[in-house]
Amino acid sequence: MVIGSLLVMIVPRIPAEKRATGGVTAFKDGMHFLRVHPVILAVLSLDFFAMFFGSPRALLPIYASDILHIGPQGLGILQAATPIGAVVLAPFTGMIARFTRQGLGVALAVIF
């Protein structure tokens, strides 16, 4: 389905003067954008640290065998927990616009 969709997709040509630049210029533009929009920098930083320090996927085999003593079947359940949680909670993602303090909501979601 994805390949078929890509084959029938029509992408308009972008004139050369409107195309995004790459390399150091793009990096400078990105840093300028983050300076102008500090909220986006805060959310990106929060997400980075949450993923870097909060993602124990590499340690799951050790947790399953040495700490929880649940064996290969338990390891499978541990590895499936994140995608199952994502599927279960996906219908509720539309509710984020209803929160008045979205930054606090993001911070609490990362903490818990």
A tleap script that builds the chain and sets N, CA, C and O, in Angstrom:
source leaprc.protein.ff14SB
mol = sequence {
  NMET VAL ILE GLY SER LEU LEU VAL MET ILE
  VAL PRO ARG ILE PRO ALA GLU LYS ARG ALA
  THR GLY GLY VAL THR ALA PHE LYS ASP GLY
  MET HIE PHE LEU ARG VAL HIE PRO VAL ILE
  LEU ALA VAL LEU SER LEU ASP PHE PHE ALA
  MET PHE PHE GLY SER PRO ARG ALA LEU LEU
  PRO ILE TYR ALA SER ASP ILE LEU HIE ILE
  GLY PRO GLN GLY LEU GLY ILE LEU GLN ALA
  ALA THR PRO ILE GLY ALA VAL VAL LEU ALA
  PRO PHE THR GLY MET ILE ALA ARG PHE THR
  ARG GLN GLY LEU GLY VAL ALA LEU ALA VAL
  ILE CPHE
}
set mol.1.N position { 0.816 -1.189 0.000 }
set mol.1.CA position { 0.000 0.000 0.000 }
set mol.1.C position { 0.865 1.259 0.000 }
set mol.1.O position { 0.562 2.224 -0.703 }
set mol.2.N position { 1.927 1.250 0.779 }
set mol.2.CA position { 2.779 2.441 0.847 }
set mol.2.C position { 3.465 2.675 -0.492 }
set mol.2.O position { 3.497 3.801 -0.988 }
set mol.3.N position { 4.013 1.613 -1.076 }
set mol.3.CA position { 4.696 1.764 -2.365 }
set mol.3.C position { 3.711 2.224 -3.431 }
set mol.3.O position { 4.035 3.092 -4.242 }
set mol.4.N position { 2.504 1.646 -3.437 }
set mol.4.CA position { 1.496 2.079 -4.400 }
set mol.4.C position { 1.125 3.541 -4.210 }
set mol.4.O position { 0.965 4.276 -5.185 }
set mol.5.N position { 0.990 3.958 -2.979 }
set mol.5.CA position { 0.667 5.362 -2.701 }
set mol.5.C position { 1.779 6.286 -3.162 }
set mol.5.O position { 1.518 7.361 -3.701 }
set mol.6.N position { 3.026 5.867 -2.949 }
set mol.6.CA position { 4.154 6.687 -3.398 }
set mol.6.C position { 4.216 6.787 -4.915 }
set mol.6.O position { 4.587 7.828 -5.456 }
set mol.7.N position { 3.854 5.710 -5.600 }
set mol.7.CA position { 3.907 5.730 -7.061 }
set mol.7.C position { 2.857 6.646 -7.673 }
set mol.7.O position { 3.099 7.231 -8.729 }
set mol.8.N position { 1.704 6.786 -7.042 }
set mol.8.CA position { 0.666 7.650 -7.602 }
set mol.8.C position { 0.731 9.078 -7.060 }
set mol.8.O position { -0.047 9.933 -7.484 }
set mol.9.N position { 1.631 9.341 -6.146 }
set mol.9.CA position { 1.743 10.670 -5.563 }
set mol.9.C position { 2.335 11.652 -6.576 }
set mol.9.O position { 3.308 11.342 -7.263 }
set mol.10.N position { 1.740 12.821 -6.654 }
set mol.10.CA position { 2.235 13.874 -7.540 }
set mol.10.C position { 2.858 14.954 -6.672 }
set mol.10.O position { 2.185 15.571 -5.847 }
set mol.11.N position { 4.148 15.175 -6.868 }
set mol.11.CA position { 4.878 16.164 -6.074 }
set mol.11.C position { 5.212 17.342 -6.988 }
set mol.11.O position { 5.889 17.158 -8.000 }
set mol.12.N position { 4.753 18.541 -6.652 }
set mol.12.CA position { 5.048 19.693 -7.503 }
set mol.12.C position { 6.537 20.057 -7.445 }
set mol.12.O position { 7.192 19.903 -6.414 }
set mol.13.N position { 7.036 20.532 -8.555 }
set mol.13.CA position { 8.428 20.978 -8.615 }
set mol.13.C position { 8.592 22.293 -7.855 }
set mol.13.O position { 7.745 23.183 -7.935 }
set mol.14.N position { 9.689 22.395 -7.123 }
set mol.14.CA position { 9.992 23.610 -6.371 }
set mol.14.C position { 11.091 24.352 -7.121 }
set mol.14.O position { 12.123 23.764 -7.445 }
set mol.15.N position { 10.882 25.638 -7.402 }
set mol.15.CA position { 11.933 26.396 -8.091 }
set mol.15.C position { 13.220 26.410 -7.264 }
set mol.15.O position { 13.184 26.346 -6.035 }
set mol.16.N position { 14.341 26.495 -7.951 }
set mol.16.CA position { 15.653 26.422 -7.296 }
set mol.16.C position { 15.831 27.511 -6.240 }
set mol.16.O position { 16.458 27.267 -5.210 }
set mol.17.N position { 15.294 28.698 -6.477 }
set mol.17.CA position { 15.493 29.783 -5.517 }
set mol.17.C position { 14.669 29.589 -4.235 }
set mol.17.O position { 14.952 30.231 -3.224 }
set mol.18.N position { 13.667 28.722 -4.264 }
set mol.18.CA position { 12.842 28.474 -3.084 }
set mol.18.C position { 13.227 27.190 -2.344 }
set mol.18.O position { 12.664 26.899 -1.289 }
set mol.19.N position { 14.158 26.434 -2.870 }
set mol.19.CA position { 14.555 25.180 -2.228 }
set mol.19.C position { 15.352 25.453 -0.961 }
set mol.19.O position { 16.056 26.457 -0.854 }
set mol.20.N position { 15.227 24.553 -0.017 }
set mol.20.CA position { 15.967 24.683 1.239 }
set mol.20.C position { 17.453 24.450 0.985 }
set mol.20.O position { 17.836 23.607 0.174 }
set mol.21.N position { 18.264 25.201 1.682 }
set mol.21.CA position { 19.706 25.020 1.564 }
set mol.21.C position { 20.158 23.968 2.570 }
set mol.21.O position { 19.477 23.709 3.562 }
set mol.22.N position { 21.292 23.379 2.308 }
set mol.22.CA position { 21.806 22.348 3.198 }
set mol.22.C position { 23.102 22.797 3.856 }
set mol.22.O position { 23.586 23.904 3.621 }
set mol.23.N position { 23.645 21.931 4.671 }
set mol.23.CA position { 24.940 22.177 5.282 }
set mol.23.C position { 24.904 23.195 6.403 }
set mol.23.O position { 23.970 23.234 7.204 }
set mol.24.N position { 25.941 24.018 6.445 }
set mol.24.CA position { 26.123 24.978 7.522 }
set mol.24.C position { 25.022 26.041 7.514 }
set mol.24.O position { 24.596 26.498 8.574 }
set mol.25.N position { 24.566 26.431 6.334 }
set mol.25.CA position { 23.506 27.437 6.243 }
set mol.25.C position { 22.225 26.927 6.890 }
set mol.25.O position { 21.570 27.660 7.632 }
set mol.26.N position { 21.867 25.691 6.619 }
set mol.26.CA position { 20.670 25.110 7.222 }
set mol.26.C position { 20.825 25.001 8.733 }
set mol.26.O position { 19.872 25.236 9.475 }
set mol.27.N position { 22.015 24.650 9.186 }
set mol.27.CA position { 22.274 24.561 10.621 }
set mol.27.C position { 22.105 25.926 11.284 }
set mol.27.O position { 21.486 26.032 12.343 }
set mol.28.N position { 22.651 26.960 10.667 }
set mol.28.CA position { 22.511 28.311 11.216 }
set mol.28.C position { 21.056 28.749 11.238 }
set mol.28.O position { 20.598 29.349 12.210 }
set mol.29.N position { 20.324 28.447 10.158 }
set mol.29.CA position { 18.902 28.789 10.121 }
set mol.29.C position { 18.138 28.066 11.227 }
set mol.29.O position { 17.259 28.654 11.858 }
set mol.30.N position { 18.465 26.798 11.466 }
set mol.30.CA position { 17.812 26.040 12.527 }
set mol.30.C position { 18.110 26.602 13.900 }
set mol.30.O position { 17.212 26.690 14.738 }
set mol.31.N position { 19.352 26.986 14.150 }
set mol.31.CA position { 19.710 27.579 15.439 }
set mol.31.C position { 19.019 28.918 15.640 }
set mol.31.O position { 18.588 29.239 16.748 }
set mol.32.N position { 18.914 29.701 14.569 }
set mol.32.CA position { 18.196 30.971 14.655 }
set mol.32.C position { 16.722 30.726 14.977 }
set mol.32.O position { 16.142 31.429 15.804 }
set mol.33.N position { 16.122 29.737 14.329 }
set mol.33.CA position { 14.725 29.410 14.587 }
set mol.33.C position { 14.521 29.015 16.047 }
set mol.33.O position { 13.544 29.429 16.672 }
set mol.34.N position { 15.437 28.215 16.592 }
set mol.34.CA position { 15.307 27.798 17.990 }
set mol.34.C position { 15.504 28.964 18.953 }
set mol.34.O position { 14.890 28.989 20.020 }
set mol.35.N position { 16.356 29.936 18.593 }
set mol.35.CA position { 16.519 31.114 19.432 }
set mol.35.C position { 15.254 31.963 19.438 }
set mol.35.O position { 14.889 32.536 20.464 }
set mol.36.N position { 14.593 32.039 18.298 }
set mol.36.CA position { 13.368 32.830 18.187 }
set mol.36.C position { 12.195 32.126 18.876 }
set mol.36.O position { 11.303 32.788 19.406 }
set mol.37.N position { 12.191 30.775 18.872 }
set mol.37.CA position { 11.105 29.984 19.459 }
set mol.37.C position { 11.663 29.115 20.597 }
set mol.37.O position { 11.870 27.918 20.399 }
set mol.38.N position { 11.906 29.684 21.769 }
set mol.38.CA position { 12.522 28.918 22.858 }
set mol.38.C position { 11.646 27.785 23.385 }
set mol.38.O position { 12.161 26.836 23.976 }
set mol.39.N position { 10.340 27.867 23.182 }
set mol.39.CA position { 9.456 26.795 23.645 }
set mol.39.C position { 9.749 25.507 22.871 }
set mol.39.O position { 9.750 24.418 23.446 }
set mol.40.N position { 9.992 25.636 21.587 }
set mol.40.CA position { 10.307 24.462 20.780 }
set mol.40.C position { 11.633 23.864 21.221 }
set mol.40.O position { 11.766 22.642 21.285 }
set mol.41.N position { 12.614 24.701 21.525 }
set mol.41.CA position { 13.895 24.196 22.035 }
set mol.41.C position { 13.694 23.446 23.342 }
set mol.41.O position { 14.305 22.399 23.559 }
set mol.42.N position { 12.842 23.972 24.213 }
set mol.42.CA position { 12.593 23.304 25.493 }
set mol.42.C position { 11.934 21.949 25.291 }
set mol.42.O position { 12.313 20.977 25.945 }
set mol.43.N position { 10.954 21.868 24.395 }
set mol.43.CA position { 10.267 20.596 24.158 }
set mol.43.C position { 11.216 19.595 23.498 }
set mol.43.O position { 11.209 18.416 23.851 }
set mol.44.N position { 12.028 20.047 22.549 }
set mol.44.CA position { 13.001 19.155 21.911 }
set mol.44.C position { 14.019 18.636 22.922 }
set mol.44.O position { 14.369 17.456 22.910 }
set mol.45.N position { 14.489 19.519 23.792 }
set mol.45.CA position { 15.455 19.104 24.811 }
set mol.45.C position { 14.833 18.123 25.788 }
set mol.45.O position { 15.459 17.130 26.160 }
set mol.46.N position { 13.620 18.392 26.197 }
set mol.46.CA position { 12.919 17.498 27.108 }
set mol.46.C position { 12.723 16.130 26.479 }
set mol.46.O position { 12.933 15.109 27.134 }
set mol.47.N position { 12.326 16.101 25.227 }
set mol.47.CA position { 12.138 14.837 24.527 }
set mol.47.C position { 13.458 14.088 24.374 }
set mol.47.O position { 13.506 12.870 24.547 }
set mol.48.N position { 14.520 14.806 24.054 }
set mol.48.CA position { 15.827 14.155 23.906 }
set mol.48.C position { 16.252 13.481 25.205 }
set mol.48.O position { 16.631 12.310 25.208 }
set mol.49.N position { 16.189 14.222 26.306 }
set mol.49.CA position { 16.622 13.653 27.574 }
set mol.49.C position { 15.707 12.525 28.033 }
set mol.49.O position { 16.174 11.565 28.646 }
set mol.50.N position { 14.416 12.624 27.749 }
set mol.50.CA position { 13.500 11.548 28.108 }
set mol.50.C position { 13.828 10.279 27.329 }
set mol.50.O position { 13.802 9.184 27.891 }
set mol.51.N position { 14.134 10.416 26.052 }
set mol.51.CA position { 14.460 9.241 25.242 }
set mol.51.C position { 15.841 8.693 25.582 }
set mol.51.O position { 16.045 7.479 25.602 }
set mol.52.N position { 16.778 9.579 25.845 }
set mol.52.CA position { 18.153 9.135 26.108 }
set mol.52.C position { 18.259 8.422 27.452 }
set mol.52.O position { 18.876 7.361 27.548 }
set mol.53.N position { 17.661 9.001 28.485 }
set mol.53.CA position { 17.788 8.429 29.814 }
set mol.53.C position { 16.626 7.514 30.201 }
set mol.53.O position { 16.749 6.726 31.139 }
set mol.54.N position { 15.520 7.607 29.505 }
set mol.54.CA position { 14.346 6.845 29.907 }
set mol.54.C position { 14.024 5.650 29.038 }
set mol.54.O position { 12.998 5.004 29.250 }
set mol.55.N position { 14.861 5.334 28.068 }
set mol.55.CA position { 14.571 4.224 27.176 }
set mol.55.C position { 15.456 3.033 27.527 }
set mol.55.O position { 16.610 2.975 27.102 }
set mol.56.N position { 14.938 2.097 28.287 }
set mol.56.CA position { 15.761 0.964 28.754 }
set mol.56.C position { 15.732 -0.240 27.824 }
set mol.56.O position { 15.993 -1.353 28.283 }
set mol.57.N position { 15.428 -0.074 26.548 }
set mol.57.CA position { 15.262 -1.228 25.651 }
set mol.57.C position { 16.509 -2.099 25.591 }
set mol.57.O position { 16.392 -3.319 25.474 }
set mol.58.N position { 17.681 -1.518 25.667 }
set mol.58.CA position { 18.902 -2.322 25.620 }
set mol.58.C position { 19.085 -3.144 26.889 }
set mol.58.O position { 19.759 -4.174 26.873 }
set mol.59.N position { 18.488 -2.695 27.984 }
set mol.59.CA position { 18.622 -3.393 29.257 }
set mol.59.C position { 17.495 -4.376 29.530 }
set mol.59.O position { 17.538 -5.078 30.540 }
set mol.60.N position { 16.494 -4.453 28.673 }
set mol.60.CA position { 15.357 -5.334 28.925 }
set mol.60.C position { 15.756 -6.804 29.089 }
set mol.60.O position { 15.197 -7.472 29.959 }
set mol.61.N position { 16.695 -7.344 28.297 }
set mol.61.CA position { 17.092 -8.740 28.543 }
set mol.61.C position { 17.676 -8.960 29.941 }
set mol.61.O position { 17.449 -10.005 30.551 }
set mol.62.N position { 18.418 -7.992 30.443 }
set mol.62.CA position { 18.982 -8.118 31.791 }
set mol.62.C position { 17.872 -8.034 32.835 }
set mol.62.O position { 17.868 -8.792 33.804 }
set mol.63.N position { 16.927 -7.107 32.635 }
set mol.63.CA position { 15.805 -7.028 33.564 }
set mol.63.C position { 15.021 -8.332 33.587 }
set mol.63.O position { 14.651 -8.824 34.653 }
set mol.64.N position { 14.769 -8.891 32.401 }
set mol.64.CA position { 13.957 -10.106 32.317 }
set mol.64.C position { 14.647 -11.297 32.963 }
set mol.64.O position { 13.997 -12.088 33.646 }
set mol.65.N position { 15.947 -11.438 32.761 }
set mol.65.CA position { 16.628 -12.632 33.269 }
set mol.65.C position { 17.108 -12.481 34.709 }
set mol.65.O position { 16.893 -13.380 35.522 }
set mol.66.N position { 17.749 -11.370 35.040 }
set mol.66.CA position { 18.404 -11.251 36.340 }
set mol.66.C position { 17.560 -10.570 37.418 }
set mol.66.O position { 17.687 -10.906 38.595 }
set mol.67.N position { 16.719 -9.638 37.046 }
set mol.67.CA position { 15.985 -8.869 38.047 }
set mol.67.C position { 14.572 -9.416 38.237 }
set mol.67.O position { 14.152 -9.675 39.365 }
set mol.68.N position { 13.837 -9.593 37.131 }
set mol.68.CA position { 12.450 -10.029 37.224 }
set mol.68.C position { 12.286 -11.552 37.157 }
set mol.68.O position { 11.254 -12.080 37.572 }
set mol.69.N position { 13.292 -12.258 36.641 }
set mol.69.CA position { 13.273 -13.721 36.505 }
set mol.69.C position { 12.022 -14.198 35.765 }
set mol.69.O position { 11.302 -15.071 36.250 }
set mol.70.N position { 11.766 -13.615 34.577 }
set mol.70.CA position { 10.554 -13.959 33.833 }
set mol.70.C position { 10.836 -14.697 32.533 }
set mol.70.O position { 9.895 -15.131 31.868 }
set mol.71.N position { 12.080 -14.851 32.152 }
set mol.71.CA position { 12.418 -15.655 30.989 }
set mol.71.C position { 12.105 -14.982 29.661 }
set mol.71.O position { 11.781 -13.796 29.608 }
set mol.72.N position { 12.211 -15.776 28.571 }
set mol.72.CA position { 12.013 -15.219 27.227 }
set mol.72.C position { 10.591 -14.704 26.973 }
set mol.72.O position { 10.410 -13.702 26.281 }
set mol.73.N position { 9.588 -15.382 27.527 }
set mol.73.CA position { 8.214 -14.924 27.319 }
set mol.73.C position { 7.996 -13.556 27.981 }
set mol.73.O position { 7.352 -12.675 27.410 }
set mol.74.N position { 8.526 -13.398 29.160 }
set mol.74.CA position { 8.427 -12.102 29.843 }
set mol.74.C position { 9.184 -11.019 29.111 }
set mol.74.O position { 8.749 -9.868 29.073 }
set mol.75.N position { 10.328 -11.381 28.524 }
set mol.75.CA position { 11.077 -10.412 27.725 }
set mol.75.C position { 10.245 -9.946 26.540 }
set mol.75.O position { 10.243 -8.760 26.208 }
set mol.76.N position { 9.545 -10.862 25.908 }
set mol.76.CA position { 8.664 -10.483 24.800 }
set mol.76.C position { 7.586 -9.519 25.235 }
set mol.76.O position { 7.264 -8.571 24.519 }
set mol.77.N position { 7.024 -9.761 26.413 }
set mol.77.CA position { 5.997 -8.852 26.938 }
set mol.77.C position { 6.598 -7.486 27.241 }
set mol.77.O position { 5.982 -6.458 26.958 }
set mol.78.N position { 7.801 -7.470 27.815 }
set mol.78.CA position { 8.458 -6.194 28.102 }
set mol.78.C position { 8.733 -5.414 26.821 }
set mol.78.O position { 8.535 -4.200 26.766 }
set mol.79.N position { 9.194 -6.126 25.789 }
set mol.79.CA position { 9.490 -5.436 24.527 }
set mol.79.C position { 8.229 -4.981 23.813 }
set mol.79.O position { 8.267 -4.013 23.054 }
set mol.80.N position { 7.118 -5.657 24.041 }
set mol.80.CA position { 5.861 -5.272 23.395 }
set mol.80.C position { 5.114 -4.198 24.158 }
set mol.80.O position { 4.155 -3.635 23.631 }
set mol.81.N position { 5.521 -3.893 25.379 }
set mol.81.CA position { 4.777 -2.951 26.215 }
set mol.81.C position { 4.729 -1.545 25.609 }
set mol.81.O position { 3.679 -0.903 25.638 }
set mol.82.N position { 5.819 -1.067 25.074 }
set mol.82.CA position { 5.833 0.290 24.509 }
set mol.82.C position { 4.915 0.416 23.300 }
set mol.82.O position { 4.105 1.343 23.260 }
set mol.83.N position { 5.004 -0.480 22.304 }
set mol.83.CA position { 4.074 -0.342 21.174 }
set mol.83.C position { 2.610 -0.563 21.567 }
set mol.83.O position { 1.717 0.083 21.017 }
set mol.84.N position { 2.365 -1.462 22.505 }
set mol.84.CA position { 0.986 -1.673 22.943 }
set mol.84.C position { 0.457 -0.400 23.606 }
set mol.84.O position { -0.676 0.004 23.348 }
set mol.85.N position { 1.258 0.227 24.449 }
set mol.85.CA position { 0.852 1.479 25.077 }
set mol.85.C position { 0.601 2.571 24.058 }
set mol.85.O position { -0.331 3.362 24.209 }
set mol.86.N position { 1.429 2.623 23.015 }
set mol.86.CA position { 1.236 3.634 21.978 }
set mol.86.C position { -0.077 3.429 21.235 }
set mol.86.O position { -0.784 4.395 20.945 }
set mol.87.N position { -0.408 2.182 20.927 }
set mol.87.CA position { -1.655 1.895 20.213 }
set mol.87.C position { -2.864 2.182 21.099 }
set mol.87.O position { -3.859 2.736 20.632 }
set mol.88.N position { -2.780 1.812 22.358 }
set mol.88.CA position { -3.909 2.019 23.272 }
set mol.88.C position { -4.168 3.506 23.501 }
set mol.88.O position { -5.322 3.931 23.567 }
set mol.89.N position { -3.111 4.292 23.621 }
set mol.89.CA position { -3.283 5.710 23.939 }
set mol.89.C position { -3.389 6.616 22.713 }
set mol.89.O position { -3.673 7.805 22.862 }
set mol.90.N position { -3.171 6.094 21.517 }
set mol.90.CA position { -3.239 6.911 20.303 }
set mol.90.C position { -4.579 7.630 20.137 }
set mol.90.O position { -4.581 8.787 19.719 }
set mol.91.N position { -5.710 7.005 20.441 }
set mol.91.CA position { -6.982 7.743 20.283 }
set mol.91.C position { -7.099 8.968 21.181 }
set mol.91.O position { -7.898 9.860 20.898 }
set mol.92.N position { -6.330 9.029 22.242 }
set mol.92.CA position { -6.429 10.145 23.176 }
set mol.92.C position { -5.504 11.307 22.821 }
set mol.92.O position { -5.518 12.328 23.509 }
set mol.93.N position { -4.694 11.174 21.758 }
set mol.93.CA position { -3.753 12.240 21.421 }
set mol.93.C position { -4.454 13.502 20.935 }
set mol.93.O position { -3.883 14.588 21.029 }
set mol.94.N position { -5.657 13.390 20.427 }
set mol.94.CA position { -6.395 14.564 19.990 }
set mol.94.C position { -6.824 15.461 21.134 }
set mol.94.O position { -7.184 16.616 20.910 }
set mol.95.N position { -6.792 14.952 22.347 }
set mol.95.CA position { -7.218 15.738 23.508 }
set mol.95.C position { -6.168 16.756 23.944 }
set mol.95.O position { -6.467 17.608 24.781 }
set mol.96.N position { -4.963 16.699 23.412 }
set mol.96.CA position { -3.883 17.580 23.866 }
set mol.96.C position { -4.211 19.050 23.611 }
set mol.96.O position { -3.726 19.913 24.343 }
set mol.97.N position { -5.001 19.355 22.620 }
set mol.97.CA position { -5.347 20.747 22.325 }
set mol.97.C position { -6.273 21.332 23.385 }
set mol.97.O position { -6.405 22.552 23.483 }
set mol.98.N position { -6.908 20.489 24.170 }
set mol.98.CA position { -7.850 20.969 25.178 }
set mol.98.C position { -7.171 21.424 26.462 }
set mol.98.O position { -7.802 22.086 27.286 }
set mol.99.N position { -5.908 21.087 26.651 }
set mol.99.CA position { -5.195 21.489 27.856 }
set mol.99.C position { -4.762 22.938 27.736 }
set mol.99.O position { -4.285 23.368 26.685 }
set mol.100.N position { -4.928 23.684 28.808 }
set mol.100.CA position { -4.528 25.088 28.766 }
set mol.100.C position { -3.031 25.239 29.006 }
set mol.100.O position { -2.416 26.152 28.454 }
set mol.101.N position { -2.432 24.377 29.807 }
set mol.101.CA position { -0.991 24.451 30.090 }
set mol.101.C position { -0.317 23.241 29.459 }
set mol.101.O position { 0.011 22.273 30.145 }
set mol.102.N position { -0.112 23.304 28.137 }
set mol.102.CA position { 0.418 22.163 27.402 }
set mol.102.C position { 1.851 21.844 27.787 }
set mol.102.O position { 2.232 20.673 27.794 }
set mol.103.N position { 2.650 22.839 28.103 }
set mol.103.CA position { 4.035 22.593 28.513 }
set mol.103.C position { 4.097 21.765 29.774 }
set mol.103.O position { 4.912 20.849 29.883 }
set mol.104.N position { 3.238 22.080 30.729 }
set mol.104.CA position { 3.169 21.290 31.960 }
set mol.104.C position { 2.724 19.869 31.663 }
set mol.104.O position { 3.215 18.922 32.278 }
set mol.105.N position { 1.795 19.710 30.722 }
set mol.105.CA position { 1.339 18.378 30.331 }
set mol.105.C position { 2.460 17.547 29.723 }
set mol.105.O position { 2.586 16.357 30.015 }
set mol.106.N position { 3.268 18.169 28.884 }
set mol.106.CA position { 4.411 17.459 28.294 }
set mol.106.C position { 5.411 17.059 29.372 }
set mol.106.O position { 5.900 15.929 29.382 }
set mol.107.N position { 5.711 17.982 30.276 }
set mol.107.CA position { 6.661 17.681 31.351 }
set mol.107.C position { 6.149 16.545 32.231 }
set mol.107.O position { 6.920 15.658 32.597 }
set mol.108.N position { 4.877 16.556 32.573 }
set mol.108.CA position { 4.305 15.485 33.398 }
set mol.108.C position { 4.296 14.155 32.654 }
set mol.108.O position { 4.516 13.105 33.259 }
set mol.109.N position { 4.041 14.189 31.345 }
set mol.109.CA position { 4.057 12.960 30.557 }
set mol.109.C position { 5.459 12.345 30.529 }
set mol.109.O position { 5.600 11.122 30.564 }
set mol.110.N position { 6.475 13.170 30.468 }
set mol.110.CA position { 7.845 12.666 30.472 }
set mol.110.C position { 8.217 12.119 31.837 }
set mol.110.O position { 8.873 11.082 31.938 }
set mol.111.N position { 7.802 12.811 32.883 }
set mol.111.CA position { 8.149 12.376 34.240 }
set mol.111.C position { 7.468 11.059 34.580 }
set mol.111.O position { 8.102 10.171 35.150 }
set mol.112.N position { 6.201 10.916 34.246 }
set mol.112.CA position { 5.452 9.723 34.605 }
set mol.112.C position { 5.450 8.741 33.473 }
set mol.112.O position { 4.864 7.665 33.590 }
savepdb mol mol.pdb
quit
